[in-house]
Amino acid sequence: MTRIVTVGAAQLGPIQREHSRKEVVARLLSLLEQGARHGCDLVVFPELALTTFFPRWFFESQAEIDTFFEAKMPGPETQVLFDAARKLKVGFYLGYAELTEEEGRTRRFNTSILVDQTGAIVGKYRKVHLPGHAEHEPWRQFQHLEKRYFETGNLGFPVFRAFGGIIGMAVCNDRRWPETYRVMGLQGVEMILIGYNTPVHNPPAPEHDNLSHFHNELVMQAGAYQNGTWVVGVGKGGREEGVDQIGNSIIVAPSGEIVGACSTLGDELAIARCDMDLTLSYKNSVFNFAKHREPHAYGMIVERKGAIISV
């Protein structure tokens, strides 16, 4: 008997700074309801899906920064999403800025959660690979201050039994690093959910701008194939506060093939029926880790952070 999970990649168009959480949540609800009408079991929203992408600005006031964070999840403005999930029997992945008290101090993470069809949170992930910079760089067209506003995630790359399979999560820049997929692959992951906010323009390397879609698809297709897993990547698209975002939301099969994709830069739902047992065709053959991996040869991956050229 096959295990089918019908997934909706719920791309968002721009969220401007003046848009309230209530307005944004209404858009998320609309996409969740669309997913329910089309038989989705799971709907995947982008990274930091409740607000505009605030790391593009330099703020000196911590109080102002914290207006973009969620101190509670669900909170007063997001509870309706959880209620709808329970009513519609559709789960979701949601990215948001998390403000929490841990180890006797206030901490801030770029977080995603997995919510099941009963409206219960069954998984949490905190972004590990924070891109950008920590100090104001006025030369840039826009800032990318994730290293200033967030801590590096402290939960590793866990996987969760949900939706009849083994589900993992990542956020944005995590998708560019092969270690992200492999750590979850070594736990038998069958579907990885990834939300992102990716601008077309890359200030430190503008020569990459025309490759933004290619690179976005490349890393997720490779991660899917090399680990025998489904990958659902969902972004924001369109011009947000003067910054063009790629959108380019896709659903990738364990073969590495794109089987679903959004075609606009606005709010849109791309849907695919994902057979979780298709992963076995790859996990039991070319990527049978137990049979073919040679961990003794990979020590440098965890022993060394940056490249050291010795020849």
Buried (B, 14 or more C-beta within 10 A) or exposed (E): EEBBBBBBBBBBBBBEEEBEBEEBBEBBBEBBBBBBEEEBBBBBBBBBBBBBBBBBBBBEEEEEBBEBBBEEBBEEBBBBBBEBBBEBEBBBBBBBBBBBEEEEEEBBBBBBBBBBBEBEEBBBBBBBBBBBBEEEBEEBEBBBBBBBBBBEBEBEBBBBEBBEBBBBBBBBBBBBBBEBBBBBBBEBBBBBBBBBBBBBBBBEEEEEEEEBBEBBBEBBBBBBBBBBBBBBBBBBBBEBBEBBBBBBBBBBBBBBEBBBBBEEBEBBBBBBBBBBBBBEBBBEEEBEBEEEBEEEEEEEEEEEEEEEEEE
